[in-house]
Amino acid sequence: MHKFALLILAAGLGLTANAQDYQDARPGDLLQVTLQQLHPTQAVLGHDQVFYKLGRFAREPKRLFDEYCELNGQGESRQVPDDASLQRPDSFTCSETVGSRRDDMKTVVVGPDGQLFLTDGHHGFTVLQEHPGGGEQLRMWVRVTDNFSDSAGLPVFWQRMSEARRVWLRDAKGQAITPEKLPARLGLQQLEDDPYRSLVYFTREVGYAKPRQQEGVPAFLEFYWADWLRSVLPLDDYDLTDRSDYRDAVLAAAKRMVSLAPDEVVGDSGFNARQLGVYTAVDRKELAKVAGRKLSYATVYRQERLAGR
């Protein structure tokens, strides 16, 4: 057994909690960490995606616990009393044990000095950090994909991260940045808003869907779509504070997606439209659902946030 402060075995899975030094973590290990310990590997978020979740949880409080359980690989929430709190995991229950659904868990790479670099989950964890019931000290479980802690300095580490497609080095306008420009921690104040990244989120299951895990899901899939849409769909033509206009933007994006041939490479991603999950036609039923729920929550919450409510 490699050295950690505490090793818990549950349902045949190795879960590492309260570890002070992650340098010996191996791919597949599950680590319990605070959100504050996670270093972003991207500089931007789709803020409206976060606003949608926060807006929904404000009106459907128990959905917050579904999010928590899912991110920990525990399925959905099961019993959530009125006084349940994320800060007290024993105050509610999830349908499964930690790590039962590993594909649902968010991932980290171990870097120099055992620091943890988040490679998937920036939106979900930012939601939990920004929510009044969460915060930087909220403890969550993550799955290790790689350990690059033996890198001879940060330049070598970031080179390995780039080669493994574990980092997204572009800003909110799609311009290249250096690793030094990455924020040190999660949060809406730290990660810039990229409206095209939100647009891609709302277009999911309208114009594309993430491939199944067994087919392989390209890392930063949504960013590849976002960068391509940035080049073919000007958002200046839409008022994204208006739900109806936002819906029109989602429809326009989906139409451009499905117009691609399956084997056509999307922008400079190196992946073709099929690999990025493109549909053959716009799913208008799903579009109606997105406009009626997601866009409503997102636009209302944003307005309330700007108003200081």
GUNU-972108 format. One record per residue (C-alpha): residue number from 1; x, y, z. Coordinates in steps of 0.5 Angstrom, whole numbers, plus 500, padded with zeros to 3 digits. Each point is the difference from the previous one (the first is absolute). Layout:
BEGIN
NUM;X;Y;Z
...
***
This chain:
BEGIN
1;500;500;500
2;503;507;498
3;500;505;506
4;494;504;501
5;497;503;507
6;494;495;499
7;498;495;496
8;492;498;500
9;498;494;496
10;493;500;498
11;496;496;495
12;507;497;498
13;502;507;498
14;507;503;503
15;498;507;502
16;505;505;503
17;498;505;505
18;503;506;504
19;507;499;496
20;505;505;501
21;504;498;495
22;498;498;493
23;506;498;497
24;499;493;500
25;493;500;497
26;499;495;495
27;496;500;494
28;493;498;502
29;501;502;507
30;494;504;503
31;502;506;505
32;496;504;504
33;502;507;500
34;497;507;501
35;498;504;494
36;505;505;502
37;506;495;499
38;498;499;492
39;504;504;495
40;496;502;494
41;503;498;493
42;496;505;496
43;499;507;501
44;493;501;498
45;493;497;501
46;493;501;497
47;497;504;506
48;493;499;497
49;501;493;501
50;501;501;508
51;495;505;500
52;495;495;498
53;502;495;505
54;500;505;506
55;493;503;497
56;497;493;500
57;503;498;507
58;497;507;503
59;493;497;498
60;501;493;501
61;505;499;506
62;500;492;500
63;503;500;493
64;506;503;503
65;501;493;503
66;499;497;494
67;506;504;497
68;504;498;506
69;499;493;500
70;501;499;492
71;507;504;501
72;502;495;505
73;498;494;496
74;494;498;504
75;494;501;495
76;495;504;503
77;498;503;507
78;495;495;503
79;498;503;507
80;500;507;501
81;497;503;506
82;498;508;500
83;506;501;505
84;505;496;495
85;507;504;499
86;506;499;495
87;504;501;506
88;497;494;504
89;500;494;495
90;497;496;506
91;494;504;499
92;498;497;494
93;501;494;495
94;502;498;493
95;497;494;497
96;507;497;499
97;507;500;504
98;506;505;498
99;503;498;493
100;495;495;498
101;499;504;493
102;507;502;499
103;498;503;493
104;496;505;503
105;506;502;505
106;504;506;498
107;508;499;499
108;506;503;502
109;508;499;498
110;505;500;506
111;505;506;498
112;506;502;504
113;501;500;507
114;493;496;500
115;496;505;498
116;493;498;497
117;498;503;493
118;493;499;498
119;499;498;493
120;492;499;500
121;495;503;504
122;502;507;500
123;492;502;499
124;497;495;505
125;505;502;506
126;500;507;499
127;492;500;501
128;501;496;506
129;505;505;502
130;496;506;498
131;494;497;504
132;498;503;507
133;500;493;502
134;507;498;497
135;506;504;500
136;508;499;499
137;500;496;506
138;495;495;498
139;503;493;499
140;499;496;494
141;503;493;497
142;504;501;493
143;503;494;496
144;507;500;498
145;502;499;493
146;507;502;500
147;506;501;505
148;505;505;497
149;503;502;506
150;507;497;498
151;500;506;495
152;507;504;500
153;497;506;501
154;493;504;498
155;502;501;492
156;501;492;500
157;494;499;504
158;496;505;495
159;503;496;494
160;498;494;502
161;493;502;502
162;499;503;493
163;502;494;497
164;495;496;504
165;495;505;498
166;499;502;507
167;500;507;500
168;496;506;496
169;504;506;498
170;496;505;497
171;496;506;503
172;493;502;499
173;501;502;493
174;503;494;498
175;507;503;500
176;506;496;502
177;503;501;507
178;506;497;505
179;499;496;506
180;502;506;504
181;493;503;498
182;496;494;503
183;497;502;507
184;502;497;506
185;493;498;502
186;493;499;498
187;494;505;500
188;497;505;496
189;504;506;502
190;506;496;498
191;498;496;493
192;498;505;495
193;493;499;496
194;500;497;493
195;493;501;498
196;502;495;494
197;501;495;505
198;493;501;503
199;497;500;494
200;503;493;498
201;497;497;507
202;493;502;498
203;501;497;493
204;502;494;503
205;494;494;498
206;498;506;495
207;505;499;495
208;505;495;503
209;501;496;506
210;506;497;504
211;503;494;497
212;499;494;505
213;506;498;504
214;501;494;497
215;501;504;493
216;505;505;503
217;498;507;502
218;505;505;498
219;503;504;505
220;497;507;500
221;495;498;495
222;495;506;501
223;506;505;499
224;501;497;493
225;493;502;498
226;501;506;504
227;506;503;496
228;497;497;493
229;493;504;502
230;504;506;501
231;503;500;493
232;493;499;497
233;494;503;504
234;501;507;503
235;496;501;506
236;500;508;499
237;494;498;497
238;496;497;506
239;498;503;507
240;502;495;504
241;497;503;506
242;493;499;497
243;498;492;500
244;496;501;493
245;507;502;497
246;504;495;503
247;496;495;498
248;501;502;493
249;507;500;501
250;500;493;502
251;496;498;494
252;505;504;495
253;506;496;504
254;496;493;499
255;499;502;493
256;507;501;498
257;502;494;504
258;495;495;496
259;502;503;494
260;507;497;500
261;502;494;497
262;501;494;505
263;508;499;498
264;501;508;499
265;505;502;505
266;497;506;505
267;505;506;500
268;507;498;502
269;498;495;505
270;502;494;496
271;494;496;502
272;494;500;495
273;493;501;501
274;498;493;501
275;505;499;506
276;498;507;503
277;493;497;500
278;496;504;494
279;493;498;499
280;497;499;493
281;494;505;501
282;498;505;506
283;496;497;505
284;495;505;501
285;496;497;506
286;507;500;504
287;501;508;498
288;493;501;502
289;502;497;507
290;506;504;500
291;497;507;499
292;494;498;505
293;504;498;506
294;508;501;499
295;500;507;496
296;494;502;505
297;504;499;506
298;507;502;497
299;497;507;498
300;496;501;506
301;506;498;505
302;505;505;496
303;495;506;501
304;499;499;507
305;507;499;501
306;502;507;497
307;494;503;504
308;504;498;506
309;494;495;502
***
